[in-house]
Amino acid sequence: MKVGVDRWFLKTQKCENRRLSVIFNYNLISSFSIFIDLAVGFVYDFISIKVLLKKTFNAYVLIVFSTNARNHFFEKNGKN
């Protein structure tokens, strides 16, 4: 009887260890995929901000250039 109980205990213990191993591996993969998602999101946000800043800078340069050109044109033609 004792041998049968020990065998049953060992079998259940192996199953439990296997189950815990699967859960641990799943959690590890989930954590890794969340980390990858965050990294990709960060890179995407960084690129988006960079593009936004570049477009804003280009718009600023265009406004300054057109204002300077307009002022230069009016000064040259004697109008204010």
C-alpha positions as CSV (number, residue, x, y, z in Angstrom):
1,M,0.0,0.0,0.0
2,K,2.8,2.4,0.9
3,V,4.6,1.8,-2.4
4,G,1.4,2.5,-4.3
5,V,0.9,5.8,-2.5
6,D,4.5,6.8,-3.1
7,R,4.2,6.0,-6.8
8,W,0.9,8.0,-7.0
9,F,2.6,10.9,-5.2
10,L,5.6,10.8,-7.5
11,K,3.3,10.7,-10.6
12,T,1.2,13.7,-9.3
13,Q,4.4,15.5,-8.3
14,K,5.8,15.1,-11.9
15,C,2.5,16.2,-13.4
16,E,2.5,19.2,-11.1
17,N,6.1,20.1,-11.9
18,R,5.3,19.8,-15.6
19,R,2.3,22.0,-15.2
20,L,4.2,24.6,-13.3
21,S,7.0,24.5,-15.9
22,V,4.4,25.1,-18.7
23,I,2.9,28.0,-16.7
24,F,6.3,29.4,-16.1
25,N,7.3,29.1,-19.7
26,Y,4.0,30.7,-20.8
27,N,4.5,33.6,-18.4
28,L,8.0,34.0,-19.6
29,I,6.9,34.1,-23.3
30,S,4.0,36.5,-22.4
31,S,6.4,38.8,-20.6
32,F,8.8,38.7,-23.5
33,S,6.1,39.4,-26.0
34,I,4.8,42.3,-23.9
35,F,8.4,43.6,-23.8
36,I,8.6,43.4,-27.6
37,D,5.3,45.2,-27.9
38,L,6.5,48.0,-25.7
39,A,9.8,48.2,-27.6
40,V,8.1,48.3,-30.9
41,G,5.6,50.9,-29.6
42,F,8.4,53.0,-28.3
43,V,10.3,52.9,-31.6
44,Y,7.1,53.7,-33.5
45,D,6.3,56.6,-31.2
46,F,9.9,57.9,-31.5
47,I,9.7,57.8,-35.3
48,S,6.3,59.5,-35.2
49,I,7.5,62.3,-33.0
50,K,10.6,62.7,-35.2
51,V,8.5,62.9,-38.3
52,L,6.1,65.4,-36.5
53,L,9.0,67.5,-35.4
54,K,10.5,67.5,-38.9
55,K,7.2,68.5,-40.4
56,T,6.7,71.2,-37.8
57,F,10.3,72.5,-38.5
58,N,9.6,72.5,-42.2
59,A,6.4,74.4,-41.8
60,Y,8.2,76.9,-39.5
61,V,11.0,77.3,-42.1
62,L,8.4,77.8,-44.9
63,I,6.5,80.4,-42.9
64,V,9.6,82.3,-42.0
65,F,10.9,82.1,-45.6
66,S,7.6,83.2,-47.1
67,T,7.3,86.1,-44.6
68,N,10.9,87.2,-45.3
69,A,10.3,87.0,-49.0
70,R,7.0,88.9,-48.7
71,N,8.7,91.6,-46.6
72,H,11.6,91.8,-49.0
73,F,9.2,92.1,-52.0
74,F,7.2,94.9,-50.3
75,E,10.4,96.8,-49.2
76,K,11.8,96.6,-52.7
77,N,8.6,97.9,-54.2
78,G,8.1,100.7,-51.6
79,K,5.0,99.3,-50.0
80,N,4.6,98.4,-46.3
